Amino acid sequence: MLDKKVQPHIQLSNDLAVDKVLLPGDPARVERLKKWLDDPKELAFNREYRSLIGSYKGTSILVMSTGMGGPSTGIGVEELANISVKYAIRIGSCGALQPEMKIGDLLVATAAVRDEGTTKAYMEEIYPAVPDYQLLSNIKQALETNHFPYHFGLVRSHDSFYTDKEASIDAYWSNKGIWGADMETSSLFVIGGLRGMRTASILNVVVTADGDLESDINKFVNTEEKVMEGENHQIKVALEALASIT
């Protein structure tokens, strides 16, 4: 018998009987995802956690925003695991750290630098933050089928945007071969992995390596055309990857 206890933050329970979830950061992106699903149904909106459920090619898909940063992502992942979610793909944004990356390109994280505080509360820093190989394979197939511009590479997850050292920090990690920076991927990989979830992260480039953080983020908020194209691409790829699970 399913446990119908409602989780305190995401306000969802096991009676949904769904094991696959897409995880945008921004609650507004949940609304934009409706058009991709058959029979979408709004579920809950508590704090940063907005959710809906629908189907894609006959596969039930849960969509839930995580908010910004590792702590809220970690809480969301824990509560999703409590309601028996097994597969989770983040569809978020990132800043590029390599010059060949363009606005709207997709970056698929092959692992994450744990340069944030959330996962350190769970495990020593030697524990890896890595995605699931099956989801990576499904994602690669969907990218190649659809001919979207993409990169596979390492990402750095961090806790801040506006320290006085951001430029030098980005230059340091760029020189170490890191492809992009976000705030949530490492928390998804580590906490999801510890809770038996298979995870992946597809990031939409919203700031180029030579771009200005503040001006490019403002373009992102105003739904600049290339950013929105990248968002549509990552949604398509993530849905195809989840629907391909056997």
N, C-alpha and C positions, 0 to 999 in steps of 0.2 A: 504493500500500500504506500502511495506517495505521501511524503511529508509535506503538508500544506502550510507549514510555518512561513510567514512572510519575513523576508530578510529586512533588517531595520533601515538600511540606507537605500538600497536599490528598489525596495518595496515590491519584490517579485518572489514567487514561491515555486516549489517543485511541480505543482499541478500544471505548469506550462508544458511539461514533457517535451522540451526542446534541448538539443545538445550542441547546437552550433550558434555562434554569436559573432556579429560584426561590432567593432568597438571604435567609433569615432570619438575624438576628444570633445568637440563642440556639440552641445545639445541642438543647435540649429541645423546641424548636418543630419540629424535624425529625421527631421521634417523633409529634407530634400531626398532622403532615401526612400520615401514612400512610393515614389513613381517607379522604382525598380522592383517592387514586390507585388505579388498577387494577394489580394484581400488583406491589405495592411490594417492592423488594429493597434491603436494607441493603448499602452498598458499603464505606465506610471511616469511621473515627473516629480522627483524629490531631490532637492539640492541640485547637484550637477548631473544626476542620473535620470536621463530621459530615455524611455524605452518604447519599442513597438515590436510586433511580431507579424510575420507574413510568410509567404513561400516564394521560392525561386526555382523554376523548373521542377516543381513537385517536392522540393526540399524545404522543410520548415526552418526559418531563419529568425533568430532574435537579433535585434539591433539595440544597443545601449550606449549612450555617451558616458565617458569616464571623467569629464572635466579635465583640468590642466594639472599635470605634474604627477609624480610618483605616488604620493600618499593616497590621493583619491582613486588613482588607477588600482593601487593595491587593494583598497577596500572593496572596490567593485569586483575585482577578480576573485577575491576570497568569497564574496557572497554569491557570485555566479557558480563557483565550484560547489557551494552548499546546495545549489538547486540542480546539480548534475550536469552542468555545461562541460563538455569535453573538448570542444574545438573553438578557438578564439583567434580572430584576425584583427589586428589594429589597422585602421585606415585613418591615419593622421597626417600631419604636416611636418616638414623639417627644413632646416637651413642646410644648404649645400656647403661642403668643405673642399670639393674638388672642382677645378675650373671648367671641365667639360659638361658639367651638369647645368641644365637649363630650367627655367620656371616651367612647371607642369610636368617635368620628367618624374618618373616613379623610381624610388629607391627601395629595394627589398632588403631588409636587414638580415645579414647572414650571422650576426652576433652583435652584442652591444657592450660597450664600455660602461661599467657600473659607476659612473661619476655622479652619483646622487645618494641621498641618505636613506631612502626607503628600504632598499634591499639589504643594506648593511644591518638593519634591525632584524633581519631574518637569517642571514648567512654570512660567513667570512668572505672577504673579497676574492679569495681564490676560487670560489664557486662560479661556474660559467653562466653567462646569460645568453642562451642560444635558442633558436626556433626549432620547430619540428620538421624533420626531413620530408615527411609526406606532404605537408602543406606547402613547403618550398617547391617541391616537384610539381604540384598542382598549379601553383602560382606561375611558375616558369612556363608551363604548357599554355596557360591562358594568355600570358603576355605575348608569346610567340604566335599564337593563333590570331590575336587581335592586332599585332604589329604596333603596339604602343611603345613609345620611347622609355627605356628603363635601364637601371643599373642594379647590380647586386653588390653589396659591400657592407663593411662594418659601420656601425653608428655609435655615437656617444650620447648617452642619456644623462641629463644634468638638471640642476635645480634653479637656475637663474638666467635672466636675460640681460640685466642692466648693471652688472658689476663694472668696476673701472678697468678690468683686465680682459674684457670679452674678446677684443681683437687679438691679443697675444695668445689667449687660450685657444681660439679657433685656429690660429696659425700653427700652434704647437701640434694640435691633433691632426690637422691637415697634413703636416709633414710626416706624421706617423702612419699615414695611409687610411685615416678615417674618412668616410664618404659624406656623412651627414650628422646633424645634431637634432635631437628632440628631447622630450622630457619624460616619456612614458614607456618606451620599448623595453628597457631593462627590467622595469618592475613587472611588466606583463610576462616576460620570459622567465624570470626567476620565480616569482610567486606562482604563476601558472604551472611551471614545471614542478615545483614542490607539491602542488595540489593535484597532480596527475592530469593536467590539461595539456593539449597540443596547441601550440601557439605560433603565430607569425605576425610580421609587421610590414605593411606596405605604406610607404611615406611619400607624400606629394611635395615636391620641391617648391617652396614659396619664397625663399631668399637665396639668391645665387652667392657663390663664394666671394665675388667682388661687390656684392650688393650692400646696401645700407639697411640695417635691421629695422629701424623705425619706419622708414618710408616704404620698404617692401611689406612689412606687416600691415601697414595702413592700406596698401593695395589689396592685400589678402582679405582684410575685413570688408572692403568694398567690392568683393567678388570679381576681381580682375579676370579677364577672359581666359588667359592661359592657366591660371590657378584652377578655375572651374572646370576646364577641360581635363586637367590632371585629376581632379576629384572624381569626375565621372569615370575616368579610366581605372582608378584604383577601386572604385565600387564594383565595376564590372568584373575586374580580375578577382577580387575577393569573393564575390558571389559565385563565380565560376569555380573557384578553388574549393569552396565549401560544398557546392552541389556535386563536385566530382568525387567526393569521399565515398568509398565503398565499404 
